[in-house]
Structures are given as C-alpha cells and as structure tokens.
Amino acid sequence: MYTVHPRNDECFYLRLLLVNVRGPKSFAHLKTVNGHQCQTYREACQLLGLLENDSHWDLTLADSVVSSNAYQIRTLFAIIITTCFPSQPIQLWNKYKYAICEDILHRLRIQTNNPDIQITDEIYNEGLILIEDQCLTIANKLLIEVGMIAPNRSMHDAFNQELNRELQYNVDTLQEFVRNNVPLLNEQQKQVYKTLMQAVDNNTGGLFFLDAPGGTGKTFVISLILATIRSRCDIALALASSGIAATLLDGGRTAHSALKLPLNLNTIDTPTCNISRSSAMGKLLMQCKLIVWDECTMAHKKSLEALNFTLKDLRRNNNIFGGLMILLAGDFRQTLPVVPRGTNFFCYIFEKENI
C-alpha cells in the first residue's frame, strides 16, 4: 500500500481507516463508528482512537502562555496545527484562544480609549484570520484544511488593523498643527511644501526626492505634509530605513516591517514585497495618497525595486511605483564611499597619508 503524507489530510486518514477497519463495504461504512456516520475521515479516526492525544501540544502551549506574548503564542499555534498535525486542534484553540487573542483586545482598548471592552467573537475571529494568514505562509493551508473552524473574512473588513492604524488620527489636532506650522516655513521649505501638495491634490503620482544637509528641516517639512494629508482623512504612509528615523515621524514604521521586504535582497534578481492584494497592507497601499520613505539613502537599491514591482502589481498600473506618489528623503553627504571588493589596504593608505 502506498504511503500518504499527513499534509494530504483526507487521504491520510482514509488510508489509516483502510488499514484498521476490517471488511469495509463502502466509503460511508468507513466513516460509520458505532452507528454514527462521521462527516470526515479524520473524525472517524478520532472516534476509533487511532490518533494520538494532544497532551504534548497542550503542555507546549501552556508553557508558551507563561513566557510568551500573544503574537508568539499565535505563531506557535499556527506551526503546531500545520506541521505537527494534532488530532483535535479545535479543543486546543478553545482552551488557549484568549491568550492567543489578548493583544488584539489590548489594541482595541487603546484605540477606543475604553479599558472596559471585553473579549468578543469578532476579536476571536480576527485571531483566527491572523492564524490562517500564518498557516498560508507556512504550508499554504486554510484553517479548515487542518481541522480548524474557518474564520469569517467579511467580518475582518470591518476590523482591519492596518486601515484602522492609518485612520485613527485626530483630525482637529492635525489641522491645528498645520495652521500653526505652515507660517514657520522658510522660502525654500514653502516651495517644497507647495510643490508636493500640488502633486498630491492633482493625484498625478510621481517620484520626488527631498535632498538637503542634516539639520535643515527635512523632517519638519515631511511631518507637515503628512499632517496635511491625514487632516483630510486620507492615508499617508510614513516609512524610514531605520528605527530611530521612524520614531521621528508620526505613525512612522521601518520599511522592512511595513513592506515585508525579503531579507536576502542582494541575492534576488527581481525582488518583491510579500504583500498580496487581499492582505491588509495590500488594501492600504491601494488606497493611500502618499508614501514617504525617510533616510532612503541607507536602503538597498533593490528594496526600492521591490516596492516598485509590488505597487505596479497591486494597483494594476505600469507607471513608476504604480502611479502612486512617492517622496524619498535623505542626505547622500552622510553616505560613506563604498569600494566594491575593497580591502583594508585602502584604509591603511588613508590613515598613513592623513587623508
């Protein structure tokens, strides 16, 4: 008899029943246990006691609850159900679903400024969607294919983490910030601000580079542009090449984490971001008006190529960056010269000659 990998769920459990059930007369007979016809071969195997118990995975998750955060527990749970094939994953979910979704509840309390919000089915559904996304990444399997309950994806649209994050700004505060700071711009900064805002208003897209020495107010101008767009309830994504630079921008994130850039950029010929049209970040990139990438002079050139390819695909537009307006900022004066395949010999010469 041929072997079957456990990832091929129903075939694997069908083979297990064929080996252990004597004289089956039909497939329906194989699914019948003590007069009860099961819905799946997996369920029949469980009722016949052919599957191991999940005590080991239960203890693993129990240890994780003590020492790990909700995201780590969620990742561990996704790994267990996709690669370890527990016999009753739904029971494990029911036992640990609060710990798995605790960060979602915490985030919702902060966003609504209401510490009295309790866990709901919508929050559990969001947790299932996050787990299913991880399962698709790990094994290209839906939750229903690994014996779990399927999440309600339509409910997810009203609970989109990425969109909520970019639309939660206080419009009145932003408008006041713009009114107070636009008069403080000098002539060159005003010219930059007007040019960029005109491009945003015309929705023509394009690639802009804000170049100026350090300390001349690049971050101030960028913050003002972001505030102006967000005060109109539009989406402006603030990225930076480093975590320090990201903290200087309101709502700033590192480009690697936000765009899901591959780690091995220098070895990929045509790099792309790990973002699909159906993902939250994919929807965000299709709706946003502007992407700001600060300190882009520190980024690998292929990270910009990855963003370009991804935006063209997401927005179904062959113009540069999918027709979306991109503002790059940085100072090449702070970038050290790079000698390809250089050695320490050059450093020795510079030091010896006091260059």
C-alpha positions in Angstrom: 0.0 0.0 0.0 1.3 3.5 -0.9 2.3 5.9 1.9 0.5 9.2 2.3 1.9 12.3 3.8 -0.2 13.7 6.8 -0.5 17.1 5.0 -2.8 15.3 2.5 -5.4 15.2 5.2 -8.3 13.2 4.0 -6.2 10.7 2.0 -4.0 10.1 5.0 -7.0 9.4 7.3 -8.7 7.3 4.6 -5.5 5.2 4.4 -5.5 4.9 8.2 -9.1 3.6 8.2 -8.4 1.2 5.4 -5.6 -0.3 7.4 -7.5 -0.6 10.7 -11.2 -1.2 9.7 -12.0 -4.8 8.8 -14.1 -5.6 5.8 -15.4 -2.1 4.8 -18.2 -2.2 2.3 -18.2 1.4 1.2 -16.7 4.8 2.0 -19.8 5.6 4.1 -19.1 2.4 6.0 -15.6 3.6 6.7 -17.0 6.8 8.2 -19.5 5.0 10.4 -18.5 4.4 14.0 -20.9 2.8 16.5 -23.9 3.6 14.2 -22.9 7.3 13.8 -21.7 8.4 10.3 -19.0 11.0 10.7 -18.6 14.0 8.4 -14.9 13.4 7.7 -12.4 10.5 7.8 -10.5 12.4 10.4 -13.4 12.5 12.8 -13.9 8.7 12.3 -10.2 8.2 13.2 -10.7 10.2 16.3 -13.7 8.2 17.5 -11.9 4.9 16.8 -8.9 6.1 18.9 -6.5 5.8 16.0 -4.9 9.3 16.7 -2.6 10.3 19.5 -3.8 12.6 22.2 -2.7 16.2 22.2 -1.3 16.3 25.7 2.2 17.2 24.4 0.9 20.1 22.4 -1.3 21.1 25.3 1.8 21.4 27.6 3.7 23.2 24.9 1.1 25.9 24.6 0.7 26.1 28.4 4.4 26.8 28.8 4.2 29.4 26.0 1.3 31.2 27.8 3.5 31.7 30.8 6.6 33.0 29.0 5.5 34.5 25.6 3.3 37.3 24.3 0.2 36.8 22.2 1.9 37.1 18.9 4.4 34.4 19.8 1.7 32.1 21.1 -0.3 32.7 17.9 2.7 31.8 15.7 3.4 28.7 17.8 -0.2 27.6 17.4 0.0 28.0 13.6 3.2 26.0 13.5 1.6 23.2 15.6 -1.6 22.8 13.5 0.3 23.0 10.2 3.3 20.8 10.8 2.6 18.7 13.9 -1.0 17.6 12.9 -2.7 17.5 16.4 -5.8 15.2 16.5 -8.1 17.8 18.0 -6.9 21.3 17.1 -10.3 22.9 17.9 -10.0 21.9 21.5 -6.6 23.4 21.7 -8.0 26.6 20.2 -10.9 26.7 22.6 -8.6 26.3 25.6 -6.0 28.9 24.6 -7.9 31.4 22.4 -8.0 34.1 25.0 -4.2 34.1 25.3 -3.9 33.9 21.5 -6.1 37.0 21.0 -5.1 39.0 24.1 -3.0 41.5 22.1 -6.0 42.2 19.8 -8.2 43.1 22.8 -5.4 45.3 24.2 -5.0 47.2 21.0 -8.8 47.7 20.6 -8.9 49.1 24.2 -6.2 51.6 23.3 -7.7 52.6 20.0 -11.1 53.3 21.5 -9.7 54.6 24.8 -12.1 52.3 26.6 -10.4 49.9 29.1 -13.7 48.1 29.9 -14.1 46.4 26.5 -14.3 42.7 26.9 -13.4 39.9 24.5 -15.9 39.2 21.8 -16.5 36.8 18.9 -15.2 39.5 16.5 -11.9 39.6 18.3 -11.7 35.8 18.2 -12.5 35.9 14.5 -9.6 38.4 14.0 -7.3 36.0 15.8 -8.4 33.1 13.5 -7.7 35.3 10.5 -4.2 36.1 11.7 -3.6 32.4 12.3 -4.9 31.4 8.9 -2.6 34.0 7.3 0.3 32.4 9.0 -0.8 28.9 8.0 -1.0 30.0 4.4 2.6 31.3 4.7 3.9 28.2 6.4 2.1 25.4 4.5 -0.3 27.1 2.0 -3.3 25.7 4.0 -6.6 27.2 5.1 -7.7 26.6 8.7 -10.5 24.3 7.6 -7.9 22.1 5.8 -6.1 21.5 9.1 -9.1 20.6 11.1 -9.9 24.1 12.4 -13.0 26.2 12.1 -12.9 28.7 9.2 -12.9 32.4 10.1 -15.4 34.9 8.7 -13.4 37.0 6.3 -16.2 39.6 5.7 -16.1 40.4 9.4 -12.4 41.1 9.0 -13.0 44.0 6.6 -14.6 46.0 9.5 -11.7 45.1 11.8 -8.8 45.8 9.6 -5.8 46.6 11.7 -3.7 48.4 9.1 -6.5 50.7 7.9 -7.6 51.5 11.5 -4.0 52.4 12.3 -3.7 54.9 9.5 -7.2 56.4 10.0 -7.2 56.9 13.8 -5.5 60.3 13.8 -7.3 63.2 15.4 -8.3 65.5 12.5 -8.8 68.6 14.7 -5.3 68.2 16.2 -3.7 67.8 12.8 -5.5 70.8 11.3 -4.3 72.9 14.2 -0.8 71.6 13.7 -0.9 72.6 10.0 -2.3 76.1 10.7 0.4 76.8 13.3 3.4 75.5 11.4 2.9 76.4 7.8 3.7 80.1 8.6 7.0 78.9 10.1 8.3 77.5 6.8 11.2 79.4 5.1 11.0 80.2 1.4 12.7 77.0 0.2 10.6 74.9 2.5 7.4 76.6 1.4 8.3 75.9 -2.2 8.9 72.2 -1.4 5.6 72.1 0.5 3.5 73.7 -2.2 5.1 71.6 -5.0 4.4 68.3 -3.2 0.9 69.2 -2.0 0.0 70.3 -5.5 1.1 66.9 -6.8 -1.0 65.2 -4.1 -4.0 67.3 -5.0 -3.7 66.6 -8.7 -3.3 62.9 -8.0 -0.7 62.6 -10.7 1.7 60.4 -8.8 5.4 60.7 -9.4 8.7 60.2 -7.7 10.2 63.1 -5.6 13.5 63.2 -3.7 13.9 65.7 -0.9 17.7 66.3 -0.6 19.2 68.6 2.0 22.0 68.6 4.5 21.3 67.3 8.0 19.6 69.8 10.3 17.9 71.9 7.6 14.4 70.8 8.4 13.6 67.8 6.1 11.8 66.0 8.9 9.8 69.2 9.8 8.6 69.5 6.2 7.8 65.8 5.9 5.8 65.9 9.2 3.8 68.9 7.9 3.0 67.1 4.6 1.9 64.0 6.5 -0.3 66.1 8.8 -1.9 67.9 5.9 -2.9 64.8 4.1 -4.1 63.0 7.2 -6.2 66.0 8.3 -8.2 65.4 5.1 -8.9 61.8 6.3 -6.6 60.5 3.5 -3.9 57.9 4.1 -0.2 58.8 4.1 2.3 56.1 4.9 5.4 57.1 6.8 8.4 54.8 6.4 12.1 55.0 7.3 15.1 52.9 6.8 16.0 52.8 10.5 14.0 52.5 13.7 15.5 55.8 15.0 14.4 57.7 11.9 10.9 56.1 12.1 10.3 57.4 15.6 10.8 61.0 14.4 7.7 60.7 12.1 4.2 60.5 13.4 3.0 56.9 12.7 6.4 56.0 11.3 7.5 52.5 10.7 10.6 50.8 9.3 10.3 50.0 5.7 11.3 46.3 6.2 8.5 45.6 8.7 5.8 47.6 6.9 6.6 46.4 3.3 7.6 42.9 4.3 10.8 43.2 2.3 12.8 40.0 1.9 15.9 39.6 4.0 18.1 38.4 1.1 17.6 41.4 -1.2 21.1 41.3 -2.6 20.7 37.7 -3.9 17.3 38.2 -5.6 17.2 39.3 -9.3 13.6 40.7 -9.2 12.7 41.2 -5.5 9.1 41.9 -4.5 7.3 42.6 -1.2 5.5 39.8 0.5 2.1 41.6 0.1 -1.0 40.4 -1.7 -4.0 42.4 -2.9 -6.2 40.7 -0.3 -4.0 41.5 2.6 -4.5 44.5 4.9 -1.3 46.1 3.8 -2.2 45.5 0.1 -5.5 47.3 0.6 -3.7 50.1 2.4 -1.2 50.6 -0.4 -4.1 50.7 -3.0 -5.9 53.5 -1.0 -3.0 55.7 0.2 -2.2 59.0 -1.3 1.5 59.2 -0.5 4.4 57.1 0.7 7.2 58.9 2.5 10.5 57.0 2.8 12.9 58.9 5.1 16.7 58.1 5.2 16.3 56.2 1.9 20.0 56.7 1.3 20.6 53.9 3.8 18.3 51.5 2.0 19.5 48.8 -0.5 18.5 49.8 -4.1 16.6 46.6 -4.5 14.3 47.5 -1.7 13.0 50.4 -3.9 12.8 48.0 -6.8 10.7 45.6 -4.7 8.3 48.4 -3.8 8.1 49.5 -7.4 7.3 46.0 -8.7 4.8 45.4 -5.9 2.9 48.7 -6.4 2.6 48.1 -10.1 1.1 44.7 -9.4 -1.3 45.9 -6.6 -2.5 49.0 -8.4 -2.7 47.4 -11.9 -0.7 50.4 -13.2 2.6 50.2 -15.1 3.7 53.7 -14.3 6.6 54.0 -11.9 5.5 52.9 -8.4 2.1 52.1 -9.8 1.2 55.7 -10.3 1.4 56.4 -6.5 3.2 59.5 -5.3 6.5 58.6 -3.5 8.6 61.0 -1.5 12.1 59.9 -0.8 14.2 61.9 1.7 17.8 61.6 2.7 21.3 63.1 2.6 23.9 61.4 0.4 26.5 63.6 2.0 26.3 61.4 5.1 26.9 58.2 3.0 30.4 56.9 3.1 32.1 55.9 -0.1 32.0 52.3 -0.9 34.8 50.5 -2.8 33.4 47.3 -4.4 35.5 44.3 -3.2 37.8 46.6 -1.4 40.3 45.6 1.3 41.8 47.2 4.4 44.7 48.3 2.2 42.7 51.5 1.3 42.0 52.2 5.0 45.7 51.9 5.7 46.6 54.4 2.9 44.0 56.9 4.2 45.3 56.6 7.7 49.0 56.8 6.7 48.6 59.8 4.5 46.1 61.6 6.9 43.5 61.8 4.1 
